[in-house]
Structure formats: structure tokens, C-alpha cells
């Protein structure tokens, strides 16, 4: 980087080949995909479900209170969230282990167990983002014509029928667009969250592309290598969003362009 772009030697695909032949490549890619698909599977429908539940509540003050409480965690820093998790599950000062000690049980290092890392990541992300994510769907629900529901009531449709034939079709474009964007960012996991929840015992299941780029680029000063890995991730994301957009346009008539 000291000689600049024009003064540097052109190495072609050298660093891409180095990364693809890296012994940690498949493990890092697997971890990235497992975490991404787990978040997509559990976190994408969660705001939709919450929005549908809030939309069905007739008590306006209660609905506004629940909605406010649900999206407040979005404004809490991941540093604070991670600190709370450590305080609850620490083997020495954690509340959960204090309760185990009171019952005469041995302490458990929850954050050091590989099989618990993924649930911690998914559940903490759900708690932090479900309320804020539901705002978009609540806005889409407010745009559905109330006359459709009145006509359905006259026809004798129950709540499930109205959900199936009015509510979900009414927010289908919003669901489709957000689904495409989520798939496009499939490999873009929350690096801050992963770094804060990582422990030496969980590196094998928690090392993802973003943390790998950070370690190689900033900690090992391999900026060229890290840049190649970042470009590799970006190209895959671009490919995914183009393919999913094309498939969505053909199957559901919903697309970004």
C-alpha cells in the first residue's frame, strides 16, 4: 500500500488462489453459510409474524406499548448486548450459573460451548431486530384496503381465510423485496456481533469471512489478501441477488429491477 496502485506489482489472481487453497477456506465458508441460513430461516419470518400479531390487536394503547418495547432493543449497541449475555452466562459471575450453584450443580461455560454459539447468535439477533424489522411490514399492512376485509366479513370468511387471501397477498411485494435483499447479503453476517460473542473455544464454528478478513487485514497487515477475500464475498453476493431477483420476477412477479 505504500507504493500506491500504479507503483504496485500486478499479481493477477494470486490471492484468490491462495484463499481458495487455504486449509481454513471450507470451514470459514461453511460457518458463514450456516450462520447466514440460520438467521434467514428464523429471523426473516419473525418480523412478519410479529407485525401480523400486532396488526390483529384491537387495543390501540396496548399495541403501541408492545410495538415500542419490541423495537427499543434495536437502538442498544451490540457491545451492551454482548456484555449482558456475558453477565448472564459467565461461569464465574453469571446469573444462570449462580442459580446452578445454589442448586448444588456444577457451573457451565455456556459461551465456550460450540453447540451453543449458533443459538446465542440467532436468538440475540432476533431479540435485537425483530421489533424494528416489523415496522416495514406494519406500514405495508396499513396500506391494505379495509373494504377488502369488510367484504370478506360479509362473505363469512374467518380470520385464517382473511390472512391467506387478503393480508399476505397485500404485503407480498414487501416480503419479496426484503427476501431478495436478505439473500443478496447472505454472506454478510454481523461481524460486530460475531466478534463480541466469540471465545477461543468457539473459533472453529464462529470464524466467518468478515472476521477472517479483519484478522488478516488489520492484525496481520495482509491488506492485499484481505481485499481479495472481501471482493470474493462481494462477487458471490452480487451473483446471488441477481439470480434471486430473476427467479422472483418469474415466479412471484416481484423484483428489484
Secondary structure as GFF3:
##gff-version 3
##sequence-region A 1 257
A	DSSP	alpha_helix	4	7	.	.	.	ID=ss1
A	DSSP	alpha_helix	14	20	.	.	.	ID=ss2
A	DSSP	alpha_helix	25	56	.	.	.	ID=ss3
A	DSSP	alpha_helix	60	72	.	.	.	ID=ss4
A	DSSP	three_ten_helix	73	75	.	.	.	ID=ss5
A	DSSP	alpha_helix	78	89	.	.	.	ID=ss6
A	DSSP	alpha_helix	95	102	.	.	.	ID=ss7
A	DSSP	three_ten_helix	110	112	.	.	.	ID=ss8
A	DSSP	alpha_helix	114	142	.	.	.	ID=ss9
A	DSSP	alpha_helix	146	154	.	.	.	ID=ss10
A	DSSP	alpha_helix	159	162	.	.	.	ID=ss11
A	DSSP	pi_helix	163	167	.	.	.	ID=ss12
A	DSSP	alpha_helix	168	184	.	.	.	ID=ss13
A	DSSP	alpha_helix	191	197	.	.	.	ID=ss14
A	DSSP	three_ten_helix	200	202	.	.	.	ID=ss15
A	DSSP	alpha_helix	203	206	.	.	.	ID=ss16
A	DSSP	alpha_helix	209	214	.	.	.	ID=ss17
A	DSSP	pi_helix	215	219	.	.	.	ID=ss18
A	DSSP	alpha_helix	223	251	.	.	.	ID=ss19
###
